[in-house]
Every structure is written in structure tokens, then in C-alpha cells.
Amino acid sequence: MTLLVVQALNGLQLGLLLFLIAAGLTLVFGVMDVINLAHGVQYMLGAYLAVTFAALAGSFWLGLLLAVAASGIIGLALEWLVIRHLYARDHLAQVLATFGLILTVNEAVRVLWGSAPLQLAMPEALSGSFELMDGLRYPVYRVALIGAGLLVAAGLGLVVARTRTGMLIRAGASNAPMVSALGVDIGRLFARVFGAGAMLAGFAGAMAAPLVSVEPGMGDNLLILAFVVIVIGGIGAIRGAFVAALLVGLLDTLGRSLATDGVKLLLSGPAASRVGPALASMLIYLAMAAVLAVRPAGLFPTARA
């Protein structure tokens, strides 16, 4: 039971990090119809910027705020320099161009910060642990990360559902040419969406920095999981991204912890040790295949005209 509770909390934490990354990715794909493979490097830049600004300012919190703001500015610069020139191009051109961005930014990070992993010290107020249940202590910072993810998810949901900008985002996801025909500056809308997505990814990277090694390419694996999230949740759907991110996070974490023990019920010990990890790594993709078999557009598809 203790292992189950711990891994469920870790899965919730991973799911919320995935949501912060996937939310921007699904908006960019759903509203702008751009496949942005470079979204993972924005997560990486958020982590590096948090390490740098926290060291300069001597404060984790100030470093976090500056990293999020800088992530948004870098996102707007990338949109102006590269992404806006891809709007009229096909998806193959977008994939090739954004893959080139991955290579360029990763090498730029190596030049500026080096290849050695960096670490960001977590704030003193959140550095301890507390007793969750008898015999189980859980880090305060991980709980704070879960809380921050839930607050951002709630705020983003309110913005998309209750504000004029959110209305335009939802309309753009359904029919961008019609929104443009009604007099909306679609270029400015696209820039806002891309900048907001970069800030969300940067915030995820900055919050994850005390828990992981900050190194070049750290966002690549999470980008793959984020694409799984938006496929399961439905392209352009914030609610779908939230539900799918939690599902993927829990499946991935619990699967890696419990798959081998589950397989031991059917196979011998050595065979289970080989089959269990392989099955665990496949679980999220099996879940994606199952969802697509029943709902090809995802769990919460956005109606497109």
C-alpha cells in the first residue's frame, strides 16, 4: 500500500508536468496547425534559465519568475524568426524546421552552459518532508509541485473558458480562417498562443529542475510523452490534455513499479524480470492505441469546421 501511494503521487506529479508541456503543444497544434517538435527544448530552456537566474538573484522564487518571463520572450522570438514562416507550409516542412531548432538549441545550450549536468537547489521552505501515513514520509517540494500544477491547470481552464482571448483560441482551434475573416489579427493571436505555450513549458522545466539533472536534450523524452497526451486527449482540447496527462503519468509510473510483480503471477521470476519492464514501457502506447480504436479523434476532440 505504501508503494502504491508513493507511486500514485509520483504519477500525479509527472502527469501535471506533462500537462504543462502538452497544454502549450496542443494549443499550438490545434490553433496554429503547426507541429512543433522544438517544444521540448522550451522545457529544457526553462530549467537552464531557472538555474541561471536563481544563482544570479540568490533566490529560487525570483529565478523562477524570471525564467518563466524569459521563456515567454524566447518563445515569441522563435515564433517571429521561424514558426510564422511555417504557417503556410505542409507538416513535413514544419517537422524538418522544428527538428532543426532542436539541434540548434541543444548545441547552443552546450556552448553557453556546457555538457555537464546542472542542479537547482530547491527553496529552503520546501526542502523537507512530512509524514503522509504511518511509515511514509513524502517530500514537501513534490506536493508543492502538484499543487502548482493544479493551480495552473485551473487558471488555464478559466482563461480558455471565460475570457475573450480564450474564446478566440477556441474559435481558432475550430476554424482559424473564419476567425481571420471576422477581422481578428490571426498573426497576433498565433504569437500569443505560441508565447503562452513557451511559458507553460518553461514553467514546467523550472519547477522540475530541483528534481532532475538539467542537461542538454532533457526535454526530448518528455516531448514524446506530450505527443501521446495530446493524441489521447484530443488535439486542441485543454480538458483532454489534462485528463490524458494524468492518465499517462499514472500509467507510466505505476506500470514501471508494478508491472514486474504483476507478470510474476503468470511467469517465473527470470522471465517476469525480462517481460515486466518491456510491458511497462509499452503501457502508455497500448493505452493510446486502445483510445484511438474507440475514439480516433481522442477523448475530448475539438470540433473543427
C-alpha positions as a Markdown table, in Angstrom:
| # | Residue | x | y | z |
|---|---|---|---|---|
| 1 | Met | 0.0 | 0.0 | 0.0 |
| 2 | Thr | 2.9 | 2.4 | 0.9 |
| 3 | Leu | 4.5 | 1.7 | -2.5 |
| 4 | Leu | 1.1 | 2.2 | -4.3 |
| 5 | Val | 0.5 | 5.6 | -2.6 |
| 6 | Val | 4.0 | 6.9 | -3.3 |
| 7 | Gln | 3.9 | 5.9 | -6.9 |
| 8 | Ala | 0.4 | 7.3 | -7.4 |
| 9 | Leu | 1.7 | 10.7 | -6.1 |
| 10 | Asn | 4.7 | 10.5 | -8.3 |
| 11 | Gly | 2.5 | 9.6 | -11.2 |
| 12 | Leu | 0.2 | 12.6 | -10.4 |
| 13 | Gln | 3.3 | 14.8 | -10.3 |
| 14 | Leu | 4.6 | 13.5 | -13.7 |
| 15 | Gly | 1.1 | 13.9 | -15.2 |
| 16 | Leu | 0.9 | 17.6 | -14.2 |
| 17 | Leu | 4.3 | 18.3 | -15.6 |
| 18 | Leu | 3.2 | 16.6 | -18.8 |
| 19 | Phe | 0.1 | 18.7 | -18.8 |
| 20 | Leu | 2.1 | 21.9 | -18.6 |
| 21 | Ile | 4.1 | 20.8 | -21.6 |
| 22 | Ala | 1.2 | 19.3 | -23.5 |
| 23 | Ala | -1.2 | 22.3 | -23.0 |
| 24 | Gly | 1.0 | 24.6 | -25.0 |
| 25 | Leu | 1.7 | 21.9 | -27.5 |
| 26 | Thr | -1.9 | 21.1 | -28.1 |
| 27 | Leu | -2.9 | 24.8 | -28.4 |
| 28 | Val | -0.1 | 25.4 | -31.0 |
| 29 | Phe | -1.1 | 22.3 | -33.0 |
| 30 | Gly | -4.9 | 22.8 | -32.6 |
| 31 | Val | -5.0 | 26.6 | -33.2 |
| 32 | Met | -2.0 | 27.2 | -35.5 |
| 33 | Asp | -1.9 | 23.7 | -37.2 |
| 34 | Val | 1.9 | 23.7 | -36.6 |
| 35 | Ile | 3.7 | 20.5 | -35.5 |
| 36 | Asn | 6.3 | 22.0 | -33.2 |
| 37 | Leu | 8.9 | 19.3 | -32.4 |
| 38 | Ala | 11.0 | 22.0 | -30.6 |
| 39 | His | 8.5 | 22.3 | -27.8 |
| 40 | Gly | 10.7 | 20.1 | -25.6 |
| 41 | Val | 13.7 | 22.5 | -25.9 |
| 42 | Gln | 11.5 | 25.2 | -24.3 |
| 43 | Tyr | 11.1 | 22.9 | -21.3 |
| 44 | Met | 14.8 | 22.5 | -21.2 |
| 45 | Leu | 15.5 | 26.2 | -21.6 |
| 46 | Gly | 13.1 | 26.9 | -18.7 |
| 47 | Ala | 15.2 | 24.6 | -16.5 |
| 48 | Tyr | 18.5 | 26.2 | -17.5 |
| 49 | Leu | 17.1 | 29.7 | -17.1 |
| 50 | Ala | 15.9 | 28.9 | -13.6 |
| 51 | Val | 19.3 | 27.6 | -12.6 |
| 52 | Thr | 21.0 | 30.7 | -14.0 |
| 53 | Phe | 18.6 | 33.4 | -12.6 |
| 54 | Ala | 18.4 | 31.7 | -9.2 |
| 55 | Ala | 22.2 | 31.8 | -9.0 |
| 56 | Leu | 22.3 | 35.4 | -10.0 |
| 57 | Ala | 19.4 | 36.6 | -7.9 |
| 58 | Gly | 20.2 | 34.3 | -4.9 |
| 59 | Ser | 16.5 | 33.4 | -4.7 |
| 60 | Phe | 14.7 | 30.3 | -6.1 |
| 61 | Trp | 11.4 | 32.2 | -6.4 |
| 62 | Leu | 12.8 | 35.2 | -8.2 |
| 63 | Gly | 14.8 | 32.9 | -10.5 |
| 64 | Leu | 11.5 | 31.0 | -11.2 |
| 65 | Leu | 9.6 | 34.2 | -12.2 |
| 66 | Leu | 12.5 | 35.5 | -14.4 |
| 67 | Ala | 12.8 | 32.1 | -16.1 |
| 68 | Val | 9.1 | 32.0 | -16.9 |
| 69 | Ala | 9.2 | 35.5 | -18.3 |
| 70 | Ala | 12.4 | 34.8 | -20.3 |
| 71 | Ser | 10.8 | 31.6 | -21.6 |
| 72 | Gly | 7.9 | 33.6 | -23.0 |
| 73 | Ile | 10.2 | 36.2 | -24.6 |
| 74 | Ile | 12.3 | 33.4 | -26.2 |
| 75 | Gly | 9.1 | 31.8 | -27.4 |
| 76 | Leu | 7.9 | 35.0 | -29.1 |
| 77 | Ala | 11.3 | 35.4 | -30.7 |
| 78 | Leu | 11.2 | 31.8 | -32.1 |
| 79 | Glu | 7.7 | 32.4 | -33.4 |
| 80 | Trp | 8.8 | 35.6 | -35.1 |
| 81 | Leu | 12.1 | 34.2 | -36.5 |
| 82 | Val | 11.0 | 30.7 | -37.5 |
| 83 | Ile | 7.5 | 29.5 | -36.7 |
| 84 | Arg | 5.4 | 32.2 | -38.5 |
| 85 | His | 7.2 | 31.3 | -41.8 |
| 86 | Leu | 5.8 | 27.8 | -41.5 |
| 87 | Tyr | 2.1 | 28.6 | -41.2 |
| 88 | Ala | 1.5 | 28.1 | -44.9 |
| 89 | Arg | 3.9 | 25.1 | -45.3 |
| 90 | Asp | 2.9 | 21.5 | -45.0 |
| 91 | His | 3.6 | 19.4 | -41.9 |
| 92 | Leu | 6.7 | 17.8 | -43.3 |
| 93 | Ala | 8.3 | 21.2 | -43.7 |
| 94 | Gln | 7.3 | 22.0 | -40.1 |
| 95 | Val | 8.7 | 18.8 | -38.7 |
| 96 | Leu | 12.1 | 19.4 | -40.5 |
| 97 | Ala | 12.3 | 23.0 | -39.5 |
| 98 | Thr | 11.5 | 22.4 | -35.8 |
| 99 | Phe | 13.8 | 19.4 | -35.7 |
| 100 | Gly | 16.5 | 21.7 | -36.9 |
| 101 | Leu | 15.6 | 24.0 | -34.0 |
| 102 | Ile | 16.1 | 21.1 | -31.6 |
| 103 | Leu | 19.6 | 20.5 | -32.9 |
| 104 | Thr | 20.4 | 24.3 | -32.9 |
| 105 | Val | 19.2 | 25.0 | -29.4 |
| 106 | Asn | 20.7 | 21.9 | -27.9 |
| 107 | Glu | 24.1 | 22.9 | -29.3 |
| 108 | Ala | 23.6 | 26.5 | -28.2 |
| 109 | Val | 22.9 | 25.2 | -24.7 |
| 110 | Arg | 26.2 | 23.2 | -24.7 |
| 111 | Val | 28.1 | 26.3 | -25.8 |
| 112 | Leu | 26.6 | 28.5 | -23.1 |
| 113 | Trp | 26.3 | 26.1 | -20.2 |
| 114 | Gly | 28.5 | 23.2 | -21.1 |
| 115 | Ser | 27.5 | 19.5 | -21.3 |
| 116 | Ala | 27.9 | 18.7 | -17.6 |
| 117 | Pro | 24.5 | 18.3 | -15.7 |
| 118 | Leu | 23.5 | 21.2 | -13.5 |
| 119 | Gln | 21.3 | 21.1 | -10.4 |
| 120 | Leu | 19.0 | 23.7 | -8.9 |
| 121 | Ala | 18.7 | 23.7 | -5.1 |
| 122 | Met | 15.1 | 23.7 | -4.0 |
| 123 | Pro | 13.9 | 26.5 | -1.7 |
| 124 | Glu | 14.5 | 26.1 | 2.0 |
| 125 | Ala | 10.9 | 26.3 | 2.9 |
| 126 | Leu | 10.0 | 23.3 | 0.6 |
| 127 | Ser | 13.1 | 21.2 | 1.2 |
| 128 | Gly | 11.8 | 18.9 | 4.0 |
| 129 | Ser | 9.3 | 16.1 | 4.1 |
| 130 | Phe | 6.2 | 15.3 | 6.1 |
| 131 | Glu | 4.5 | 12.1 | 7.3 |
| 132 | Leu | 1.8 | 11.1 | 4.9 |
| 133 | Met | 0.9 | 7.9 | 6.7 |
| 134 | Asp | 2.5 | 5.5 | 9.1 |
| 135 | Gly | 6.0 | 4.7 | 7.8 |
| 136 | Leu | 5.7 | 7.0 | 4.8 |
| 137 | Arg | 7.3 | 10.4 | 4.5 |
| 138 | Tyr | 6.9 | 12.4 | 1.3 |
| 139 | Pro | 8.9 | 15.4 | 0.1 |
| 140 | Val | 7.2 | 18.8 | 0.6 |
| 141 | Tyr | 8.5 | 20.1 | -2.8 |
| 142 | Arg | 6.8 | 17.3 | -4.7 |
| 143 | Val | 3.5 | 18.1 | -3.1 |
| 144 | Ala | 4.1 | 21.8 | -3.9 |
| 145 | Leu | 4.8 | 20.9 | -7.5 |
| 146 | Ile | 1.5 | 19.0 | -7.6 |
| 147 | Gly | -0.3 | 22.0 | -6.1 |
| 148 | Ala | 1.3 | 24.4 | -8.5 |
| 149 | Gly | 0.3 | 22.2 | -11.5 |
| 150 | Leu | -3.3 | 22.0 | -10.3 |
| 151 | Leu | -3.5 | 25.8 | -9.8 |
| 152 | Val | -2.0 | 26.5 | -13.3 |
| 153 | Ala | -4.4 | 23.9 | -14.8 |
| 154 | Ala | -7.4 | 25.6 | -13.1 |
| 155 | Gly | -6.2 | 29.1 | -14.2 |
| 156 | Leu | -5.7 | 28.0 | -17.8 |
| 157 | Gly | -9.1 | 26.4 | -17.9 |
| 158 | Leu | -10.7 | 29.6 | -16.7 |
| 159 | Val | -8.8 | 31.7 | -19.2 |
| 160 | Val | -9.8 | 29.4 | -22.1 |
| 161 | Ala | -13.4 | 29.1 | -21.0 |
| 162 | Arg | -14.2 | 32.5 | -19.6 |
| 163 | Thr | -12.1 | 35.2 | -21.4 |
| 164 | Arg | -12.2 | 36.8 | -24.8 |
| 165 | Thr | -8.7 | 35.5 | -25.5 |
| 166 | Gly | -9.9 | 32.1 | -24.6 |
| 167 | Met | -12.9 | 32.5 | -26.9 |
| 168 | Leu | -10.6 | 33.4 | -29.8 |
| 169 | Ile | -8.4 | 30.4 | -29.0 |
| 170 | Arg | -11.3 | 28.1 | -29.1 |
| 171 | Ala | -12.6 | 29.6 | -32.2 |
| 172 | Gly | -9.2 | 29.5 | -33.9 |
| 173 | Ala | -8.9 | 25.8 | -33.0 |
| 174 | Ser | -12.3 | 25.2 | -34.7 |
| 175 | Asn | -11.9 | 27.4 | -37.8 |
| 176 | Ala | -8.9 | 29.8 | -38.0 |
| 177 | Pro | -9.7 | 31.2 | -41.5 |
| 178 | Met | -13.2 | 32.2 | -40.3 |
| 179 | Val | -11.7 | 34.0 | -37.3 |
| 180 | Ser | -9.3 | 35.9 | -39.5 |
| 181 | Ala | -12.2 | 36.8 | -41.9 |
| 182 | Leu | -14.1 | 38.3 | -39.0 |
| 183 | Gly | -11.3 | 40.9 | -38.5 |
| 184 | Val | -9.2 | 39.2 | -35.8 |
| 185 | Asp | -5.5 | 39.7 | -36.2 |
| 186 | Ile | -4.7 | 36.0 | -36.5 |
| 187 | Gly | -0.9 | 36.6 | -36.6 |
| 188 | Arg | -1.1 | 38.3 | -33.2 |
| 189 | Leu | -3.4 | 35.5 | -31.9 |
| 190 | Phe | -0.9 | 32.9 | -33.0 |
| 191 | Ala | 2.0 | 34.7 | -31.4 |
| 192 | Arg | 0.1 | 34.9 | -28.1 |
| 193 | Val | -0.7 | 31.2 | -28.2 |
| 194 | Phe | 2.9 | 30.3 | -29.0 |
| 195 | Gly | 4.3 | 32.6 | -26.3 |
| 196 | Ala | 1.9 | 31.2 | -23.7 |
| 197 | Gly | 2.9 | 27.6 | -24.7 |
| 198 | Ala | 6.5 | 28.5 | -24.3 |
| 199 | Met | 5.9 | 30.0 | -20.8 |
| 200 | Leu | 4.0 | 26.9 | -19.7 |
| 201 | Ala | 6.8 | 24.6 | -20.9 |
| 202 | Gly | 9.4 | 26.9 | -19.3 |
| 203 | Phe | 7.5 | 26.9 | -16.0 |
| 204 | Ala | 7.4 | 23.1 | -16.1 |
| 205 | Gly | 11.2 | 23.0 | -16.7 |
| 206 | Ala | 11.9 | 25.4 | -13.9 |
| 207 | Met | 9.7 | 23.5 | -11.4 |
| 208 | Ala | 11.3 | 20.2 | -12.4 |
| 209 | Ala | 14.9 | 21.5 | -12.2 |
| 210 | Pro | 15.4 | 20.7 | -8.5 |
| 211 | Leu | 14.3 | 17.1 | -9.1 |
| 212 | Val | 16.2 | 16.2 | -12.3 |
| 213 | Ser | 19.5 | 16.7 | -13.9 |
| 214 | Val | 19.5 | 19.9 | -16.0 |
| 215 | Glu | 21.3 | 18.8 | -19.2 |
| 216 | Pro | 21.1 | 19.2 | -23.0 |
| 217 | Gly | 18.3 | 17.1 | -24.5 |
| 218 | Met | 16.4 | 16.7 | -21.2 |
| 219 | Gly | 13.1 | 17.6 | -22.9 |
| 220 | Asp | 13.3 | 15.0 | -25.7 |
| 221 | Asn | 11.7 | 12.1 | -23.9 |
| 222 | Leu | 9.0 | 14.3 | -22.3 |
| 223 | Leu | 8.1 | 15.6 | -25.8 |
| 224 | Ile | 7.3 | 12.1 | -26.9 |
| 225 | Leu | 5.0 | 11.6 | -23.9 |
| 226 | Ala | 3.4 | 15.0 | -24.5 |
| 227 | Phe | 2.5 | 14.0 | -28.1 |
| 228 | Val | 0.9 | 10.8 | -26.6 |
| 229 | Val | -1.0 | 13.1 | -24.3 |
| 230 | Ile | -2.5 | 15.3 | -27.0 |
| 231 | Val | -3.3 | 12.3 | -29.2 |
| 232 | Ile | -5.2 | 10.6 | -26.4 |
| 233 | Gly | -6.9 | 13.9 | -25.1 |
| 234 | Gly | -7.8 | 15.3 | -28.5 |
| 235 | Ile | -5.8 | 17.9 | -30.5 |
| 236 | Gly | -6.6 | 21.5 | -29.3 |
| 237 | Ala | -8.5 | 20.4 | -26.2 |
| 238 | Ile | -7.2 | 21.7 | -22.8 |
| 239 | Arg | -9.6 | 19.4 | -20.8 |
| 240 | Gly | -8.4 | 16.5 | -22.9 |
| 241 | Ala | -4.8 | 17.3 | -22.3 |
| 242 | Phe | -5.4 | 17.5 | -18.6 |
| 243 | Val | -7.2 | 14.1 | -18.3 |
| 244 | Ala | -4.8 | 12.4 | -20.7 |
| 245 | Ala | -1.7 | 13.8 | -18.9 |
| 246 | Leu | -2.9 | 12.4 | -15.6 |
| 247 | Leu | -3.7 | 9.1 | -17.2 |
| 248 | Val | -0.3 | 8.8 | -18.9 |
| 249 | Gly | 1.6 | 9.9 | -15.8 |
| 250 | Leu | -0.1 | 7.4 | -13.6 |
| 251 | Leu | 0.2 | 4.6 | -16.2 |
| 252 | Asp | 3.8 | 5.2 | -16.7 |
| 253 | Thr | 4.8 | 5.5 | -13.1 |
| 254 | Leu | 2.6 | 2.7 | -11.7 |
| 255 | Gly | 3.4 | 0.5 | -14.6 |
| 256 | Arg | 7.1 | 0.7 | -14.1 |
| 257 | Ser | 6.7 | -0.1 | -10.4 |
| 258 | Leu | 4.1 | -2.8 | -10.5 |
| 259 | Ala | 4.3 | -4.5 | -14.0 |
| 260 | Thr | 7.1 | -6.9 | -13.0 |
| 261 | Asp | 5.2 | -8.0 | -9.8 |
| 262 | Gly | 2.0 | -8.5 | -11.9 |
| 263 | Val | 3.8 | -10.6 | -14.5 |
| 264 | Lys | 5.2 | -12.8 | -11.8 |
| 265 | Leu | 1.7 | -14.1 | -11.2 |
| 266 | Leu | 1.8 | -15.6 | -14.7 |
| 267 | Leu | 5.5 | -16.3 | -15.4 |
| 268 | Ser | 8.6 | -17.4 | -13.5 |
| 269 | Gly | 10.9 | -15.0 | -11.8 |
| 270 | Pro | 13.6 | -14.6 | -14.5 |
| 271 | Ala | 11.0 | -14.4 | -17.3 |
| 272 | Ala | 8.9 | -11.9 | -15.4 |
| 273 | Ser | 12.1 | -9.7 | -14.8 |
| 274 | Arg | 12.5 | -9.6 | -18.6 |
| 275 | Val | 8.9 | -9.2 | -19.6 |
| 276 | Gly | 7.8 | -6.7 | -16.9 |
| 277 | Pro | 10.0 | -3.7 | -17.8 |
| 278 | Ala | 9.2 | -4.2 | -21.5 |
| 279 | Leu | 5.5 | -4.3 | -20.8 |
| 280 | Ala | 5.7 | -1.2 | -18.6 |
| 281 | Ser | 7.4 | 0.8 | -21.3 |
| 282 | Met | 4.6 | -0.2 | -23.7 |
| 283 | Leu | 1.6 | 0.6 | -21.4 |
| 284 | Ile | 1.1 | 4.2 | -22.5 |
| 285 | Tyr | 1.3 | 3.3 | -26.2 |
| 286 | Leu | -1.2 | 0.4 | -25.7 |
| 287 | Ala | -3.5 | 2.9 | -23.9 |
| 288 | Met | -3.1 | 5.3 | -26.8 |
| 289 | Ala | -4.0 | 2.5 | -29.3 |
| 290 | Ala | -7.0 | 1.5 | -27.3 |
| 291 | Val | -8.3 | 5.1 | -27.1 |
| 292 | Leu | -7.8 | 5.6 | -30.8 |
| 293 | Ala | -9.5 | 2.4 | -31.7 |
| 294 | Val | -12.7 | 3.6 | -29.9 |
| 295 | Arg | -12.4 | 7.4 | -30.4 |
| 296 | Pro | -10.0 | 8.2 | -33.3 |
| 297 | Ala | -10.1 | 12.0 | -32.6 |
| 298 | Gly | -9.2 | 11.5 | -28.9 |
| 299 | Leu | -11.2 | 11.6 | -25.7 |
| 300 | Phe | -12.3 | 15.3 | -26.0 |
| 301 | Pro | -11.9 | 16.3 | -29.6 |
| 302 | Thr | -12.3 | 19.9 | -30.7 |
| 303 | Ala | -15.0 | 20.4 | -33.3 |
| 304 | Arg | -13.4 | 21.6 | -36.5 |
| 305 | Ala | -15.3 | 23.3 | -39.3 |
